[in-house]
Structures are given as C-alpha cells and as structure tokens.
Amino acid sequence: MREHSSATIEKRPPVLPHQGNGIWWGLLGVVAFSFTVPFTRVAVASLSPLFIGSGRAVIAGILAGAALVLTRQRLPSAAILARLALVAGGVVIGFPFLTSFALTDVPASHGAVVIALLPAATATAAILRTGERPPTTFWLVIALGSLAAVGFAFLQSGGAGQWRWADLLLLGAVVSAAIGYAEGGLLAREIGSWQTIAWALILALPLMLLLAGIAAAAQPPVATPVQWAAFGYLAVVSMFLGFLAWYRGLAIGPIARVSQIQLIQPVLSICWAALLLGEALPWTTWVGGLAVVACAGAAVRVRLGSPTPNGSPSPKSSPTPTR
C-alpha cells in the first residue's frame, strides 16, 4: 500500500464560525447598506418601484453570473439550492420590492424604521434557525436597542401619527430580510459569502428579467444622471457587493451578535438623507444616534454560548462536518 493511499481528505468550509473579525465585516456591510434607503428614495422619483426592484437584481445577477463562471464554481446540490431560494425570496425579491414601493409614499427618514427593526428580527430568526442561546442580558440589550432605534426613526419621521399603509410594506421587508440574512449567514459558512448571494441572484434572475421587461414596457425608464447613479449603487453595491461583507460577517458570527451592528444603520441612513436629500437633522438626531450606537456596542459585547447536545450553552464550539 502506498503512503496516504487510504487517507481521507476533509474539505474545510469556506468560513469557520467564531474565527474573529465578524464584527468588522458586518460593519462594512452595514455602511454599504446604509445608503440603500436614501438612494432608493432618489431613484423612485422618476423610476417605477417595479423597475427598481427588478432591474437592480438583473444587473447584480449578471455580475454574479460572470463571477461564478470566471471562478468555475460548481452547481450547488438540490438541498443547498432550496435554501438559496429562501435567501433569494428574502433579500433579492422581498426586501427590495417592498421597500421600493413603500418609499414612493414615505420619506427616507421614515423608511429607516425598516433598518431599526431588522437587528432584532434577524437575531430572532438566527436563534430559531441555529439554536444559538443568548443570555438574558442579550435579549434585554436587543429590546433596549430596538426601542431606541425605532423611537429614533419615528421621531425623525414626524412621530407615530405618521403610520401609513407603506409601513406594512416596510414591516414585511423586515421579515423578508431577517429570514434571508439568517439563512444566508449559515450558507456562507458552507459555500462562501459571495457565492451565497451570487447563487441567490442567479435563482431569481429569470423572474427579475420578466418583471423588469414588464416594468419597462409599462413605464419606459427615464431618469436624470443622479437618479441613474442612485439606481446603479442599488444594483452593484446594495444588491451584490455589500452582501459579500455582510454574509461573511454573519458566517463568522455569532449571527445573533453580528446582526446587532445593524442598529446603527438607521442613524447612518438618516444622516445620509440629511446630507444628500436635505432632510432635517436636528440636535435630537445626535442624541438619539448616540443612544442607538451605545446599544449596538453593548449588544456585540455580550458573550453568546453555543448549543450543546443537552441544550446547555458551551463557551467553545466548533462545527462538525457532515459526512
């Protein structure tokens, strides 16, 4: 028998959880996403919500397809494709379409309520999906952070009296994104961060091409250079490049902790809305923003235990390869 003839080579996953730097990758993704709401508000001034929601996915899908072909990625298994379909439904279809339609009726600062609720929703989805067991302190920080972020967003948008039908669309976007984030974070550990969003975009591409064609036929897309630039950002960064960093951060995890970085996204989005769109930025913005950032910082510092077979938290846990 030749040396190593019976050796089994075990393939390492693209991303090992809890290997560090997940917070910084997540923060990079959040900064990229923080421009989504104000730039969507810019784009919907001339382009239809249907065209924005589908067209951005078409452009991102073309980029994703080119990346997959150039790097010779293998087609995922049927089981992985089914999970990728869940990601596509949440972050390629659900969130972009619902926010695009909602932002035709509400200002960007009001739309920041979507981001204000996302961290708590993502943490809940991740815990239900992965079995992570945060301590009571973590839940208390999430509750405090969510209240601070939601209150901050509503104060900036004129108060609770401004609730409209668009808010139901925004809440639907929260649920869609939370599911897509949680499942995508897990898939990123198995097939890679950029591969996860790339395959999700490819799965949604046929439907997005159809919807983009329908939207263009119903309302030919005509916009100013600034509006096209905003649309381009939504397609290239919000729909593709931002997810590379975000899913890598979630994959390193823990997902529940990294997701709390998104508490600062409404603060950033409202600041960008003030700078780019001229929306009001009173002193209360700075006070509320500091409170939200403080809650986000507290959330990411809470130590999370991983589930063990008997259900008790364990300080150290490593993934067991599936054979």
N, C-alpha and C positions, 0 to 999 in steps of 0.2 A: 504494500500500500504506500502510495506516495505521500509525502508530508502534506498535511492540511487537506487531504482528499476528502475527508468526512466532515470537515469544518462547515458550520452554518454561518453565513454572513448575515448579520442582523442589520437591517436598514434603519438608520436613525431618522426620526421625524424631522421635518424642516425646522420646526420651532419647538424647543423644550420649554414647558411651563416653568415659571418661577426661576428663570435664569438671569433675572435682573434687567434693568433698563426699560421695562414695560411701561412705566410711568412716562418716561421721556418720549417714547414712540407714540403713546397715546396723546400726549400734549401736542406733538407735532400734527397729529391728525385733527385734533380739536381746533387748532389755529387754522388749518386748511378749511375745515367745515364752517368756521365762524363767519366766513364771507358768504355762505350759501343763501341765507335769508335776505340780506340786503341786495345781493346780486340778482336773486330771483325777483325781488320787487322791482329792480331796474328793468329786467327783461320782460316782465309781464305788462309793462307799459305799452308795448307795441306787439309783442309776440303772444300767440294764444297759449293758455296753460297746457293744452293738449300737445302742442308742438314742442314746448319747452320740456315737458316731462318725457316725451318720447324721443325727441331729437337729441337731447343730451345723452340719452342712453345709447342711441345709434352711433354717435361719434365715439363715445367711450368703448362701445362694443367693437368697433373697427380697430381701435388702438389695442384693445385686449386681444383680439384675434391675431393681430400682427405679432404681438409679444409671445403668444402661445406657439405660433408657427415658428418664429425665429429661434425660440429656445427648445423646440421639439418636445413639447410637453405631451405626455401620454393621456389619452382619454380616460377620465375617472370612471370608476366602477359604477354600476347601476345604483348601489346604495349611496355612494357619495353624490351622484347626480341628483338623487331625490332630496338630499339635504341641501345641495346647492340651489335647487328650485325654491326651497324655503327662504334662502338668503335672497335670491332674485326677487321673490314676491315682496319681501320686506324692504330692501334698500334700493332696488333698481326700479320697481314698479310702485309699491305702496307709498313710500315716503316722498319721492319726487313729485308724483302726480297730485297727492293730497295737499302738499304744501304749495304747489304751483297754483292750484285752484283757490286755495284759501287766501293766498297773498294777492289775489285780484280784488279782495274785499277788505283786507285789513293791512295796516302799515307794517313795515318790517319790525319795528319795535314790539308791536303786539304779537307778531308771529314768533318772537323769541320765546313765547310760552312753551312752544314745542320743545326747544332745547332745555328749558327749565325743568321739564318733567322727564326728559329722556334718561338721565342718570339713574333715578330711582326705578324706572321701568326696566332699564337694561339690567340693573343689579338683580331685580326680582326675576326676570326671565333667565338670567345666568344661573341663579341659585336653584330655580326649579329644574333647569336643564342639566346642571353639572353636579349638584349635590354639595356645592361649597357651603360651609357652615359658619357664617359670620357671627361674632359675638353680639350680645345685646347692644353694646356700645356702637357698633357699626350701624345698626338699624336706627338708633337714636340720632346719629350724625346724619344719616340719609334723610330722616324725617325733617330735621332742622335745616339741612341744606336745601331740600326741596321746597320747604315753606319760604325760606329766604329767597330762592331763585324765582319761584312763582310770584311771590309778593313783589319782588323787584321788577319782574317783567310786566305785571299788571299795573303797577304804579307808573311805569314808563309809558304804558299804552293808554292811560286815562282812567284806570280803575276797573273794578269788577263790573260796573254798569256797561262796559263796552262789549260784553259777551255777545256773540253773533253765531249764526249757523256755521260760519267759517271755522269757529272754534271746535266744532265737532269733527271737521276735517283735520284740524291740527292734532286733536287727540287721537284720531285714527292713525295719523302719521307717526305719533309717538309709539303706539303699539306695534305698528309695522316695523319701524326701525329697531325697536328693542328686541324683537324676535330675530330680525336679520343680524343684528350685532352679536347676540348671544351665540347663535348657531354658527355664524361666520368666524367668531373667535375660536370656537372649537375646531372647525375645519382648517383654520390657518395653522393649527398645531400639526395637522396630518398632511396637508398638501402644500402648505406655504401661504403666506399672507396675500401676495399679489395674485397667485394662482386662484385663490378663493374668489376674489372679486372678478377676476378675468373670466372664469368659467361661468359665474353667475350672470355676467353681462352677455356672454355668448348664448346662454339658455334663453334669455329674454329678447335677444336680438330680432328673431322673426316677428314677434308681436310688436316690438318697438318700431320696426320698419313699416309694418302695416299701419300702425297708428300715426306715425309721422307723415306717411303719404296721405292719409285721410285728413289730417290737420292742415297740411299744406294745400290740399285741394279745396278745403272749405274756407280757409283764410290764408292766402299766399303770404309767406313770411316776409315782411318788410320792416326794417328797423334801422336805427341810427348806428354809427360805428360803436358808440359806447354801449348800446344795448346788445349788439353782436358780441362785443368783448365780454360783457357780463355772461352771456349765453355760453361763450367759449370756456370761460372759467368753470361754469357749472358742469360742462361736459368733460373737460380734461382733468380738472382738479377735484371738484366736489364728487364727481361720479367715478373717478378712477384713481388718480394719484393719492388723494387724501386717504383712501381706503388701504393703500399699501402700508402706510404708517399706523393707521388706526387698528387694523386687524392684526398687525404684528404686535402692537401693544397689548391687545386683548389676548392674543395667543400666549404671550409671556405671562400675563396675568398677575394675580388672580383677576378674572373678568370683572367680578363684582367691585373690586377696589379700583381697577384702572378706569372703569366706566364713570367713576365719580369725578374724574378730571373734567368731564363734560359739564359740570356745574358752572364752570367759568365761561362756557360758550355763549350764554345769553348776554353776559357782560361784554364780551368781545363784539358780539353781533350788534348790540345797541350802540356801542362806541363807533363801529364802522358805519352804522346807519346815520349817526350824527355827523361823522366826518364826510361821508360820501353823498348822503341824501339830504343833509341839512336838518335832520330831525332833532328835536330838543334834547339837550344834555344838561339838566340842572344839577345842583350840588347833591341832590338825593341820589343821583346815579352813582356818584363816587362813594357815598356812604353804603348804599346797597351793594355796590360791586365789591367793596372790601369785605362785607359780611359774607357774600357768596364765596369769594375766594378763600376766606378763612375756613368756611365749612368744607370746601373741596380739599384743602390742605389737611384738615383733621381726618377726613374720610380715607384718604390714601395712606395715612399713617397708622390706621387701625390694623392690627395683626389679624390675619384670617387663618383659620385652621382648615385643613383638607379632610374630607370624609374618609373614614376607615371602614373596613368591613362591618364592624359592630356599630357604626354610626357615630362614633365619638371623634372629635377633632384631633388631628395629629399635626404637630408642628412641621414635620417634614414628610413630604410625599413625592414620589416620582411615578410617572406614567408607566404602566405595564403594557408592553407591546402586545397587540392582538395577533394571534397566530392562526 
